[in-house]
Amino acid sequence: LGASWRPGCPAGPELLRRVELDYLGFDNQTHRGSLIVHKDLVPQVISIFADLYRLRYPIEKMRTVDHYPGAEDELSMRDNNTSAFNCRGIPGSQSWSLHAYGRAIDVNPLLNPYIDSSGDLQPATAGPYLDRTRIDPGLLHPGDPAVLAFTNRGWRWGGAWRSPIDYQHFELR
């Protein structure tokens, strides 16, 4: 877990599992990546990413956030890294993010940014991708098969929220 976990996090290491997954890269080649998720979600995560692979939904990178100095979420997002567990709070809140429980996954976060009620953007470099009429590979839109791979299994998609809007974010409580 490296710097992505520390004492006081709401989910201890015993509740988390590393999942190795195949994904289709932006280079149209098969790659192997890792996500850390809550142990109860492992079968669903394996099925979801098998569906994304079958659908040929491209993912730029998939590695645990401890690969970034200090497990810094902004660095991971700017790198368009698909990730899951990170012991961190909800931006602008005193509450834990579902990422801190291993119950959330961010997919292609540079292409699918987070926008809060004041218009702040995460990652800060994602401005060009606020135009959701774009059809670049890896962008998520309502009703896309990639979105349905999650939502048909009961996951919530942040792209359907009013505020904040979190196009990258999928969660299952």
For each residue, the residues with C-beta under 8 A, 3 or more apart:
1: 4 5 13 16 36 64 66 85
2: 5 64 66 71
3: 6 66 69 70 71
4: 1 36 64 65 66 71 85 86 87
5: 1 2 9 13 16 85 87
6: 3 9 87
7:
8:
9: 5 6 12 87 100
10: 87 96 100 101
11: 15 16 38 85 87 100 101 102
12: 9 15 16
13: 1 5 16
14:
15: 11 12 38 39 101 102
16: 1 5 11 12 13 36 37 38 39 85 102
17: 36 37 38 39 42 102
18: 34 35 36 64
19: 34 35 36 37 42 45 46
20: 32 33 34
21: 32 33 34 35 45 46 49 62
22: 30 31 32 33 49 53
23: 30 31 32 33 49 52 53 58 59 62 82
24: 28 29 30 31 52 53 56 57 58 59
25: 28 29 30 31 58 59 60
26: 58 59 60 137 138
27:
28: 24 25 58
29: 24 25
30: 22 23 24 25 53
31: 22 23 24 25 59 62
32: 20 21 22 23
33: 20 21 22 23 59 61 62 63 82
34: 18 19 20 21 62 63 64
35: 18 19 21 45 62 64 82 83 84 85 105
36: 1 4 16 17 18 19 64 84 85 102
37: 16 17 19 41 42 45 84 85 102 103 105
38: 11 15 16 17 41 101 102 103
39: 15 16 17 42 102
40:
41: 37 38 44 45 102 103 172
42: 17 19 37 39 45 46
43: 46 47
44: 41 47 48 153 172
45: 19 21 35 37 41 42 48 49 84 105
46: 19 21 42 43 49 50
47: 43 44 50 51 153
48: 44 45 51 52 149 150 153 155
49: 21 22 23 45 46 52 53
50: 46 47 53 54
51: 47 48 54 55 145 149
52: 23 24 48 49 55 57 59 146 149
53: 22 23 24 30 49 50 56 57
54: 50 51
55: 51 52 145 146 149
56: 24 53
57: 24 52 53 138 145 146 149
58: 23 24 25 26 28 137 138
59: 23 24 25 26 31 33 52 62 82 107 108 138
60: 25 26 80 81 82 108 110 138
61: 33 79 80 81 82
62: 21 23 31 33 34 35 59 81 82 83
63: 33 34 67 81 83
64: 1 2 4 18 34 35 36 67 83 85
65: 4 68 71 72 73 76 81 83 85 86
66: 1 2 3 4 71
67: 63 64 76 81
68: 65 71 72 75 76 79 81
69: 3 72 75
70: 3
71: 2 3 4 65 66 68 76 86 87
72: 65 68 69 75 76
73: 65 76 77 86 88 122
74: 77 78 122 123 124
75: 68 69 72 78 79
76: 65 67 68 71 72 73 79 81 83 86 109
77: 73 74 80 81 106 109 110 113 114 122 123 126 168
78: 74 75 110 123 124 125
79: 61 68 75 76 110
80: 60 61 77 108 109 110 111 138
81: 60 61 62 63 65 67 68 76 77 109
82: 23 33 35 59 60 61 62 105 106 107 108 109
83: 35 62 63 64 65 76 86 105 106 109
84: 35 36 37 45 99 102 104 105 106
85: 1 4 5 11 16 35 36 37 64 65 99 100 102
86: 4 65 71 73 76 83 97 99 100
87: 4 5 6 9 10 11 71 99 100
88: 73 96 97 99 100
89: 93 94 95 96 97 100
90: 93 95 96 97
91: 114 116 122 164
92: 116
93: 89 90
94: 89
95: 89 90
96: 10 88 89 90 100 101
97: 86 88 89 90 100 104
98: 101 103 104 171 173
99: 84 85 86 87 88 102 103 104 106
100: 9 10 11 85 86 87 88 89 96 97
101: 10 11 15 38 96 98 104
102: 11 15 16 17 36 37 38 39 41 84 85 99
103: 37 38 41 98 99 171 172 173
104: 84 97 98 99 101 169 170 171 172
105: 35 37 45 82 83 84 150 169 170 171
106: 77 82 83 84 99 109 112 168 169 170
107: 59 82 112 140 146 168 170
108: 59 60 80 82 111 112 138 139 140 168
109: 76 77 80 81 82 83 106 112 113 114 122 123 126 168
110: 60 77 78 79 80 113 123 125 126 129
111: 80 108 126 129 136 138 139 140 168
112: 106 107 108 109 129 138 139 140 159 167 168
113: 77 109 110 121 122 123 126 129 130 167 168
114: 77 91 109 121 122 158 164 165 166 167 168 169
115: 119 120 121 122 130 164 165 166
116: 91 92 119 120 122 163 164
117: 163 164
118:
119: 115 116
120: 115 116
121: 113 114 115 124 126 127 130
122: 73 74 77 91 109 113 114 115 116 126
123: 74 77 78 109 110 113 126
124: 74 78 121
125: 78 110
126: 77 109 110 111 113 121 122 123 129 130
127: 121 130
128: 131
129: 110 111 112 113 126 134 136 139
130: 113 115 121 126 127
131: 128 134
132: 139 141 167
133:
134: 129 131 139
135: 139
136: 111 129 139
137: 26 58
138: 26 57 58 59 60 80 108 111 112
139: 108 111 112 129 132 134 135 136 167
140: 107 108 111 112 144 146 147 157 159 167 168
141: 132 144 147 159
142: 147 159 160
143: 147 148
144: 140 141 147 148
145: 51 55 57 148 149
146: 52 55 57 107 140 149 150
147: 140 141 142 143 144 150 151 157 159
148: 143 144 145 151 152
149: 48 51 52 55 57 145 146 152 153
150: 48 105 146 147 153 155 157 170
151: 147 148 154 155 156 157 170
152: 148 149
153: 44 47 48 149 150 172
154: 151 172
155: 48 150 151 170 171 172
156: 151 160 170 171 172
157: 140 147 150 151 160 169 170
158: 114 161 164 165 166 167 168 169 170 171
159: 112 140 141 142 147 165 166 167 169
160: 142 156 157
161: 158 164 165 166
162: 165
163: 116 117
164: 91 114 115 116 117 158 161
165: 114 115 158 159 161 162
166: 114 115 158 159 161 169
167: 112 113 114 132 139 140 158 159
168: 77 106 107 108 109 111 112 113 114 140 158
169: 104 105 106 114 157 158 159 166
170: 104 105 106 107 150 151 155 156 157 158
171: 98 103 104 105 155 156 158
172: 41 44 103 104 153 154 155 156
173: 98 103
